[in-house]
């Protein structure tokens, strides 16, 4: 996407009103890699709809999160979904008001409006339900 590792930017701002799936993860185990692969495939499949996606890591240690982001990007082999570290590493973007108890929060949005938000334990992510919701949003 032309963004260099370590570059500071707001993907949400860059994506504008495009339909998008934003994953915030405190825990990258379980089904997170599988979810990111599914989002990556959906973004490729729905280019005409300008679907966007991203995985944003949040947690206590920024340097550890950067290492984890590199590892996840490699494991998932994504080409359409950036794997990034939130600037506000401990909370994620404050305006999202993410639950501090949620291991994974998935935000589905269209036209700059949240369509739905899901929270899961990393090993309990319902990928089929999330991807079904994305397809429904695009129709």
Helices and strands as residue ranges (DSSP letters): H 11-15, E 20-25, H 32-45, G 47-49, E 52-57, H 62-76, E 82-85, G 94-96, E 104-110, E 113-120, G 122-124, H 127-138
